Amino acid sequence: MEGGQIVVAISQLALAFSFATASDPNHLQDFCGAINDAHNSVFVNGRSCNDPKLAEAEDYLFSGLNMPEKTSHQLGSKVTPVIVEQIPGLNTPGISLARIDFAPNGLNPPHTHPRATEILVVLEGTLYVGFVTSDLDNHHISKVLNPADVFIFPIGLIHFQFNIGNTNAVAFAGLSSQNPGVITIPNAVFRSKPPINPDVLAKAFLLDNSVVTDVQSRF
């Protein structure tokens, strides 16, 4: 490679690196275990931080993801989150985790994570998964996943997971936020408090008001 080409290549890498780092600022400190006692803490990044000298191993530990959760309710799925509420040490690193158990025909219904991209890996079973894009066509991207398959759900987009197999299924999800948030679409629409006026939902979903009120009553 000629000297001029080397200079250009280095310049391009430096420019790309500057763009990459500009969107992902450094943490304000190396770790910041969350604490609820505001009188003995420092307020950083939206939560109170425990004094680093008082940090303990338990602040960075969560046990039990090896145990299956009950999936006997109507949807046939159960999400076990491991976010900053479960592990105080997750405060500021910008990551979290969840285990999702599915009964046969179990569904993790359409939902969004407003603050996180999700990466899902299937451990057991067969899942039909998908998300809907935010463009005007609302393109539906879906795939059938088997054990060891990995799928990405981009931040903020509506997505779902459905067990199409005859056995239980298990998946683990990594999320790019300590507190990704979740908006479950059916709950948000039909179980909001106070409820959305049925006239609004009837017009939006092209339904009769009686159908809307019946669905609201079921939630």
Disulfide bonds with the S-S distance in Angstrom:
Cys32-Cys49 1.46
